[in-house]
């Protein structure tokens, strides 16, 4: 685990410990009841809280720059275990329109611990468009583009999943379409410890699920193997497509996660 600054996940209680010179809020806990509407089996048992999230963390010497750039770094850690026969996961959403840029915004994930699958689809409508399950392990990054519905899934029930993410400061979540369909277009399931996929029948149009590794994202200026916090320190302008997605408009038009 190499976040690029001194932050450590905890399991009892679920959350994060900030080191010297690091700022961050008290963690918000997502309870199991909050994500039940997006599960294949809403009545399942599982860890509660499911995950802890802290939005707006970083080093004190960069706080003013983050405010000026409208950039925010968030961190999330999931409990180990499973939700019935489903993996521990988020409920799924679209990034709401941000007042600062007048549109939905992207998000840049970096996996620190565990195995993740970022499940994403172009729309949260009856026809969800292309659907992807992007598999990532420690040190790998995944980009979710503006307007896409997505959820983050822990693919290994034996250990917590922990990740960091760059996003816009005035972020918001739109759950409307996902909740109207009882989740995303595909449900993840665990058969013993193997992740499998089942179609969500509430989507009349059901495209295939494309399972893949993350793209290289060279077009967004990302450098492989370097923590995304360090990439911001080295060249802050390279992260400005996060709060200002118009800077990468040509990338979004042909995006492949």
N, C-alpha and C positions, 0 to 999 in steps of 0.2 A: 504493500500500500504506500503510494507516494503522492499525497495530495499537493505537495509543493509548499505547504505551510503546516504549522503544528496544530492538528486537529485529530482527535481519535474517537472512533465509535465506542459506545458502551452497550452492554446487553442487560445489565441489572443496576439501574433502570435502563430501558432502551433510550438511546440518545447519543449525545456527543460531549466530549470534554475538550475545552479550548485551552491551548497552551499560552505561554507568555506572549504578549503582543498581538494576540488574536481576539477579534471581537465576534460576537454572535448572540442571538437571542436564546431565550429558553425554548426548548423544542416543543413543537405541537405534536400531539399524538393522534394518529388516525385509528379510530376504534373499528372493530370488525363490523358493527352495525352500519357504519357509514359506507362501506363498500359492498354490503350484501346485495343491493339492487343490480349490480353488474356481474354477479357470480352466476355460474351455471346452476349451482345449488345454493340459493340464498339462506337456507336453514342449516348450513354446515357449521361444524365447530372448528376452531383454530386459535392461533395465538391472538391475544387481545391485550394491548394494542398490536396492530398489524405492523405499523412502522412509525418512525419518528422523523420529523422534518424540521429543519432550521433554515429559514430563508434570510439571506443577507449576512454572510459570514466573510471573513477575510482578515488581512493584517491591518493594524491601525494606521500604518503609514500610507495605505492606499485608499482609505475610506473616502477622502474628499474626491479623489480621482474617480472612484466608482460612482459617486453621486453625480459628478459632472457629466460622466459619460452615460448615465442612466443604465449602468450595468449592475447586475446583482448575481452573486454566487450563492447557490443553495446546496444543502447537503441532506441526504436521506439515508437512513439505515433501516433495513427490514428485519423482522424477527425470523429466526430459523423455524422450520416446520412446514406445515401445509394447511390449506383451508379445505377440509374434507378431502376429496380426491383432486383438488386443484392446488396449484402452487400459490405461495404468498405473492400478492400482487396489488397494484393500485387499481382503482375502478375504471379509469379511462376518461379522457376529456379532450376538448379542443382548446387551444389558447385563445382566450377572448380578445377582442379588439382592444388594443392599448391606446389610450388617449394621446400618448406622447408621439406616436407615429401614425395613428389612424388605421391600423390594420392588425391582424393576428401576427404573432411573432414566432420565430424559431426557438429551438432550445438545443444546447450542446451538452451531452452527457459524457461523463468519464467514469468508468467502473473502477472501483478501488478494491473491492473484496467480493468474493462470490462469483456466481455466473448469472448473467442477465440476459433476458430477451426483451427487446423493445418491440412491442407489437404495434404496428401503425397501419393506417388506411387513409386514403385520400379524402374521404368524406364520412360523416356520421349520418348518412341517408340510406334509403332503401337500396340504392346501388352504391356500395362503399368505395368503388373504384379499385385501384390496385391495393393489394394487402401484402404486408411484409412482416416477417418475424426475423429481426436482426439480432443475431447471437453475439455476445461480447463478454470478454473476461477482463481480469485486472489489467489496467493500462490501456485498454481499448476505448475508443470514443465512438459515439453515435449521434447523428444530427437528425432531429425531427423538424421538418419544414413548417412554415406558417400554414395554418388552417387544417392541418391533418389531425385526425383523431388518433390517440395513442394511449398505451398503458405500459407500465414497466413490471416485468415478471421476474421473480427469483427462480432460476432453473435448477438450483441445487438445494433441496430442503434440509440438507445436513448442516448448512452454515448460513449466517446472515449475508444479505446482499447490501453493500454500501457503495454509494456513488455521489459524485459532485456534479453540478450543472451550472452553466451560464445561462441567464435569462434576463429579460427586461425588468426594470425595477417596478413598473406599474403593471405587473402581471395580473392575470385573472383567468379563471377556468370556466368554460362553458360545458356543462354536463348534459344539456338538453337532448341532443340527438343520440348520445350513447345510452342515456337512461331510457329514452323512448323505445330503443331496440333491445333493452335488457343486457347491454354490454356491447363490445365490439363484435365484428363479424365472425371471429373465431374464438372459441374457448380453449384455453390451455388446460390440459389434464395431466396428472401424474399416474403412470402405471408403474407401481413400485417407485423407482427413482428416475424413470425415463419420462421426459416431457413429450406428450402427444397433443394432437389438435382435433377439435370437433367443431363443425360448422354451427353457427348460431342461426336457427331456423327463422328468426324474426327479421332477417334480411331477405327480401324476395329475390334479389340478385346476389348470387354467391360466387364471386371470383375465386380463383385458386389462391392459396397462400404460398408466397415465395419465401423460402427459408434461406438466409444468406448471412455471410459475414459482413461487417461494416465496410462501406466504401472507403477510399483513401481521402476524400474530401479536399484534395489539393486545390480545387477551384475556390474553396473558401479560405485558403491560406493556412490550413492546419498542417502541423508537422508531426509525423508519427513518432511515438516513443517519448514525447516531451509532455509533462503534465500541463493541462490546459490553464492552470493558474500561472505556471512559469511562462507559457506562451503569451499570456496577457502582460506579464512583467517585461518580457523581452520586447514586445511590440504591441502596445495597447490598441492601436488602430486596427489590427487584424481581427479583433473581436467585435468590431462595431457593426457587423452585419446582424448581430443578435438583437440589439435594440432598434436597429434601423434596417429592416429586411430588404428595403428597396435597393440597398447597396449590392445585393446579390440576386437581383431579379432574374437575370439570365440563368442563374443556377437553379432557382426554384422551377423555372419553366420546363426543365428536363431532368428533374431531380430523381436520383436513384440512391436510396439510403444505404 
